[in-house]
Amino acid sequence: MSVFQYTALNPTQQVLSGTLLAETPAEGRQSLRDQGLRILEFVPAKARERSRLLTLSSRRRREQVAESARYLSLLLRSGVPVVEALDVLTRKRRSALTTVLKQVRDRVTGGQNLAEALGEHPKWFDAVFVSAAHVGERSGCLEEALADLAQHLESSEKLRGQVTGALTYPLILVVLATAVVIFLMSRVIPQLLTVLQASGKPLPASTQFLKAFSDTLTQHSVLLVVMVAAFAACGTLVYRSPKGRLLIHAWQLRLPVAGTLIGKTVVARFAQQMCLLLRTGIPFVDAVRTVRPMTSHRVLQKELEALERSVESGGAIASSVENSAVFPPVVVHLLAVGQDTGELPAMLAQLKDSYESEVKLALQKFTAALEPLLIILLAGVVGFIVFACLMPILEATRVIQ
């Protein structure tokens, strides 16, 4: 006997899930049909478990979701029904997203709305995606909503890629520099200092400092690792607490160059999401309510909470964020103009395009300022090491002369 898992519809159109013992898949299917059930999914228990693990362990690949949304939009524009369009997207393709789309297709076949079926997979389809799909489905413009979603995901991924790409080189430089210094201080410098101490002459202050640092690194390495791990654990606990994250995010915005970059990136992502939702016809308050929990920046979350309460009570959008730490005065003025003229989605679209360009320029300025600083810092550390090692040799040479 084998164990199978199934999802089926009963005569009252309720979705049922469970397990079944049967000799063969055909016997199990027939048993369900005899009970008056309409089979949506029938797979071996182990196969389904592997599929579930694959879905949970895979990273959410926004490019794949954007591609699927664009293809689905094209199929719907061509007059293909939703179920058939989903079936086309899953043919001869094997991936975690394909498995998810098959489950979505089965739910839609069983009478569920597309947005509700997508909402069962939050690791792949976030609240903005589901809300836009729901409004598009309700208004009969699902293909347009999916096309906007695909464009939004591609634009968001492009912005994320720009930020990640700009920070990759400085991060690699810091890691390599740290590794080189640790190698020199733990392997090369102790041997060299042993030779210098063998002469019996007192070492200069710089060399003594270098020796003390090298001895600490080699003799107390376990203690240093424990201290670094404890510091990292404390930092993680503070960051995970609501108050700690709020303080850290507020401090980030006040940084000289990086603060401007972080602020522009946060505003650009907010404008992207709000523009998409407002274009689909979602009311402003509902759009803010959808975007707020998806915002990772705690300062913006707090300001959106105040904005939501203010607008619900009849207040103006601009006055709610007038003293914002995230939105600059230009953005506040654009929001006011958009609300007064009724063209808030268009204003947010312009703001999105403008800030995406500004983020790119801010990234260039940030990397242009950071890379020389890191190189100078690395050169200073290596120069000090070389100076501290050469000083005893130069003094010994001067005494001989």
N, C-alpha and C positions, 0 to 999 in steps of 0.2 A: 504493500500500500504506500502511496505517495501523498504528501501534503501539498495542497494547492490553496492559493489565496485568490479571492474573487471580489469583484465589485459589480453589483447588479441592481436593476430596478424591479421593484415589486409591482403588482397590478395598480397600486395607488400612486405610482411614480415616485416612490421614496427610494433613496439610494441606500443600499445595504452592502456591508463589507464583512468578510469573515473568512474562515478557513474550512477546508473540506478534505476528507480522506477518500481517495479513489485509486483504482488500479491504473487507469490510463486517463489522459486529459479528456478524451472523447466521452468516457464514462462519467467523469465529473461534470462536464458541460451538460450532458443529457440529464443528469440528476437535478441540476439547477433548473433546466427547462421544465422538467416534470413538476417542479414546485411553482411554476408560473412566473419565473424570474427571467428578466431580459438581461443577458450578460453584457457588461461593459468591459470587464477585464478579467482574465483568467490565466494565471501564470503559476509556475511552481514557486513554493514559498522561498526557496533559496535564491532563485533568479530575481524575485522581486526585492528581496533583502539586499542583493548586490546592487540593484538599480537604485535603491534608496540610499545606500552608502555612497554610491557614485555621485548622486545629486547633492548630498550633504557635504561631501568632502571636496567637491570641485569649487573653484573660485567663480564668482559671478562674472561672466565674460560679457561685458556690455556691448562689445562689437558684434557678438553673435546675436544678442537680443535685438540690436538695432537692425542688423541684416534681416532677421526674421520678420521684424515689424515692417520693414520696407517691402519685402516680398509679399507679405500678407496684404499690405495695402494695395499693391499692384494687382494681385489676384482678385481682391474685392472690387476694385475699379473695373475689372474685366467682366464682372457679373458672376463670378464664382461664389457659391455659398460658403459660409464660414467653415462649416465642417469639412467640406471638400478642399478648401484652401489649406486648412490645417493638415489634412491628410497628404496633400501635395508636398508640404514643407517637411514632412517626416519620412518621405519615401527614400529609400536607399541612403539614409544618413544615420550614422551611429555616433551619438554624443550624449552628454548629460542633458543638454537643452532639448535634443530630439525626444528623449524619454519624457521630459516635462511636457513638451508639446503634445505628445501622444496622450498623456493623462488629461491635458486640457481638452483635447478633441473628444475624448470619451465623456468628459463631464458635459460638454456642449451637446453631444449626441443624446445624452440623457435628459436634456431640457434645461440645463443650467445656462445662465448668461455667460458670455465670454469674459467679462470683467470679473465676475465671481469666480470663475474657473482659474483665471490668472492670479487672483488674490490668494489662492491656496498655495502659491509658490513664491513667498516674499523674498526668498534668496535670489530669485531671478527677476521678478517684476515688483518694483517698489511701489509705494503708495501713490506717487505721481503718475506712474504708468497705469496703474489700475483705475485711478480716478479719471484720467483722461479717456481711457478706453470705455469706462462706464458712461460718461457723458456723450462720447461719440456714438456709442451703441444706442443710447436713449434718444438722441437727436437724429439718428439715421445718417450720420456722417462719420461712421467708423473708419472708413478708408482714409479720410482726411486726418482724423485724429491719430491713426497709426503712422501716417507719413510724418506728421509733426513730431510724434514720439521718436521716430527713427532719427530725424534731424536733431532733436534735442539730445539724444543719447550720443550721437556722433560728435556734436559740439561739446558736450560735457566731457567725453573721453579725450577729445583734442586738448581741452583746457587742462585736464588732469595730466595728460602726457607731457604738456609743456612744462608744468611745474615739476613733475618727476624728473624729466630729462635735464632740466636746468640744475637740479639739486644733486644729480647723480655724480657728476665729476668732482664737486667739492667734497662730497661724502667719501668717495674713493680716495681722494687725496688725503683726507684726515685719517682714514683707516691705515693707509700705507705709511704715512708719516709716523703714526703711533707705533706701528709694527716695527719700523726701522729703529726708532729710538729705543724701544724695549729690547730689541736684539742687541743693539750697541751697548746698552747699559748692563745687560745681563750676561753677555758672552764676550764681547771684545774688551770693554773697559776694565773689568776685573783682572784680566791677564796683563794688560798694559800697566795698571796700577801696581800689580805685584812686582813687576820689573822696576818701576820707579821707586817703590819703597825699599827695595833691596839695597839701594845706594846708601841708606841710613840717614839721608838728609831730610830736613823738615819739608813738607809739601806746602805749596802756596795755598791761600785761602780758597781760591776757585777750585783747585784740585781736591782739597779736603771736602768741599761741598759736593763735588762730583762723586767722590768716594762714598760719602755718607748716603747719597741717593742710590748709588749702585748697590751698596750693602743692604739697604732697606729693600730694594727690589729683589735681590737674590736670596736673602736670608729670611725675609718675612713675606714671601710671595703668597703663601696660603692665607695669611692674615689680610693682605691687600685684596685678594680675590673675595674674601668674606665681606670685607668692608664695602667693596664696590657692589657686591650682590645685595647687601643690606640697604645701601643707599638707593639702588635701583628699585628694590622692593618698596621702600618708603615712598619714593617718587611715584611709583605706580599706584599705591594706595591713595596718595593725595590726589592724583589725577583722576582716579575713579570716583572720588567723592564729589558730589555736586558743587560744594563750596570751593574745594580745591581746584576743580576744573575751571570754574568761573574766574577765580583769581589768576590762574595760569593763562587763560585765554585773554583776559583783560591786560595782563602784563605783555603778552605777545603783541598786542595792537600798539603798544607804546614803544616798541623797539625802533631804533633809528631808521634802518632800511628795510629790514624784514617785516616790520609792522605794517608798512605801507603795502608791501606785497601780499601779506596775509589778508589785510582788509579788502583790497581790490579783488582777490580771489573769492572771498566770502560773498561780496556783493555781486560778482559776476555769476556765481552759481545760484544765488537767490533770484536774480533777474531771469536766468534761464528757466528755472522751475516755475516761477510765477507767470512768466510770459506764456509758457505752454499751457498752463491750467486756465488762465484767463481767456486765451484764444479759443479754447474748447467750450467756453460758456459757463465755467464754474464761477459762482459769486466770489468776490474778493475775500470775504471772511472765511469761506470754506477753503479757498486756495491757501490762505495763510495757515489755517488749521491743518491742512494736509502737508505743507512744506515744513512747518515748525518742528515736528519730531524727527524729520529727516536731516535737519541741520546739525552738523557735528559741533559747530562753534557755539559754546554756551552763552556768550554775550549776545549773539544774534538771537538765540532761542529766547532769552529773557526779554529782549526788546520786541520780538514778535508776539510774545504773550501779552505785553502791554498794548501793542498795536491791535491785536485781536479784540481785547476788552474795550478799547477806546472806540474802534469802528462799530462794534456791536451796539454801543450806547449812543451812536450817532455822531461821534467826533470825526474830525477830518484826518486823513491819512498823514498829511505833512506835519500837522501839529503833534501827532503821536510820536513821531521820530525826529522831531526838531533838535532835540538834545542828544541824539544818538551818538554812541561811540564807534559805530560801524559805518553808518551812512553819512557821507560828507554832505555839506550844504547843497551842492549841485544836484545830488541825487534826491534830496528832500524837495528841492524846487521842481524837479522833473515829475515827481510823484504828485505834487500839488497841481501842476499844469495838467497832467494826465487825468486826475480826478475831476477837475473843473471842466475840461473839454470832453470828457467821456472817452478819451483815447488812451486809457491807461495801458492796455496791451501793446499798443504801438510805441508808447513811451518806454515801456520796459524792453521792447525789442531793440530800440535804439540804444538804451542803456546797456543791454547785454552785449551788443556788437562793440560799443565803445569801450566797455570795461574788459572785454576779451583782448582788445588791442593794447589797452593800458597794462594788463597783466603781463603780456608778452614783453612790453618795454620795461616794466618793473623787474621782470626776471633777468633781462639783459643787464640792467643796472646793478641788480643784486649780485649776479655772478661776476660782473666786471669789478665790483668792489671787494667781493669775498675771495676770489682766487688770488689776487696779488697779496692780500693780507695773510692768507694761509701760507703762501710761498715765503713771504718775509718771516713769518713766525717759524716755519720749518728751518729756514736758513739761519735764523738767530739761535735756535736750539742746537743745531749741528755745529754752528760756529763756536758756541760756548763750549761744547764738548771738545772740539779740536783745540781751542785756546787753553782749556784746563789741562789737557794732556801735554801740550807743547811747553807750557810755562816751566815745569821742572827741568825739562831738557834744555831750554834756553838759559835758565839760571845756572845750571851745571856748566854749560859752555862758557858763560861769562866768568865764572869762578876760575876755570882752567886758563882762560886768557889772562 
